[in-house]
């Protein structure tokens, strides 16, 4: 059994720059820190963190891992920027290794679509929403289109929602 933590990036500023370069708002940083604190308190500190290369996703991941005490590397992947479920599955297959719990920080609609694909549940993932999924896998190299899982919990920075 593997645990996948899917996190939509926190709120970003609408600034006069490219979409890829949009930074987090002050509230976005605080939200990401709260998500990290929730992960730490729930004993869900990841073994591996993958993030989109967009500034808002990288900043979200960095704020979350600082709040959790995660001591590993942050893996920044261009292929997760505005991608669909297939790219996320391929990244997990390639990078998952021996990790039991992986945090992936990305974007909508890809994160919502991946959650639905894995759990057969359609959930709205506003900014800084995190889904904890249990996957019926022995190894990340086995993840693919037929992988099924269970949505254990849905977290937001303001509430802890049990499913």
N, C-alpha and C positions, 0 to 999 in steps of 0.2 A: 504494500500500500504506500502510495506517495501522496504528499500534500502539495497542492498548487495554490499559491496566493496570487490572485489577479488584482492588480491595482490600477485604476484609471488615474492618470496624472492629476495633480491638484490644480486649482484655479490659476489660470495664466492671465497676464495683462494683454489687453488689446492695444498694441503699440505699433508705431509706424516702422515695422520691420518684417522680415519674412516669417511665415508661420513657424518654420523650424526653429527660429531664434527667439520666440516669445518667452520671456521669463515669468516666473511665478509672481503673483501678488503677495503682499504681506500676509493676507489671510490664507493664501494658498500654502505658504511656508508653514504657518501655524497648523493648518489642517494636516499637512504631511507629518509634522512632528507628533500630532495627536494619534495618527494612525500608527506610527512607530511605537508610541507609548502603549497603545492597545495591544500590539503584537508582543511586546516585551511582557506586559502583565498577563497575557493569555498563554505565555510560554510558546509562542509561535515565531521565535526569531528564525529567520531563514538560514539555510546552509549555503544558498547561492542566490545572487540577485542579478537579474537581467533587465535591462532597460532600453527603451527606444533612445536614439541619439538626439532627439529634439531637446532643446534646453529645458523646457517645462517638465519633461519626463525625467531627465537626468537630475534636475534640482529636486524633484519630488523624491526620487530614489535616494539621493544623498541625505535629505532631511529625515526620511524614514529610517535609514540604516544608522544614522547617528543617534537617533532616539532609541533604537533597539539594542545598541551595543554590538551589532554585527561586526565581526572582525575580518571578513573576507574581502575579496575584490568586487568592485562594481563593474559588470560587463556591459559595455555600451555597444548596442547593435543597430547599425543603420537599417537593417532589414525589418525592424519592428516599427519603424516610423510609418504611421498611417497604413498599416498592413492588415490583412485579414487573418482568419484562423489558421490557414495553412502555414503561413510564415511563423506564427507563434509555435505551432506544433513542431516545425522543423528546427527552430531555435532550441526548444526544450530537448528534442532528440539529440541534437548536436552538443549542447552545453550541459545537460543535466547531470551527466556522470554519476557519481555515487551519492549525490545529494538526496536527502529524504524530503526536504521542504524547500521549494523554490518560489521566490517572489519575482513576478514579472510586472514591470511598470510599462503601460502603453496607453493607447488611445481608443476612443470610440470611433466608429462602430466595432472595430476589431475585437476589443476586450469583451464587449457584450455578446458579440457573435460567438466568440470562443467559449464563453461561459455557457451559452445556450447549447452549443454543439456538444460540450462535455457532459452537461447535467440535464439536458432536455427541459430546462427552465429558462424563461425569458425574464430577466431582471433588469431594471433600469440602474445603470451605474453612473450616477452624477460624478462630478469631479471629486477626487479623493475617496471614492468608494472602493472597498476592498472585499473580495469574495474569497472565502476559504473553501477549497474543494478537495475532497478525498478521491483519489483516482485508483482504480483497480489495476495497478501496475507493479511489477517487480523491479523494472528498470526503465529509466527515461528513454532508452533506445527503443522501447516497445511502443511508445506513444504514437498514435496515428488516428486516421479518420474514424476508426471504430471504437476508440477508447471511450469508456463511459465512467462517469463519476457521480459524486453526490455533493450538492451544495450544503456545507455544514453551517456556515454563518455568513452573514452579510454585515459588514461594518461600515459606518460612516464616521466622520470625525466628531459628530455631535451625539451620536447614539451608538449603542451596541445592539444590533438586531439579531436575535437568534432565529434561525429558520426551522 
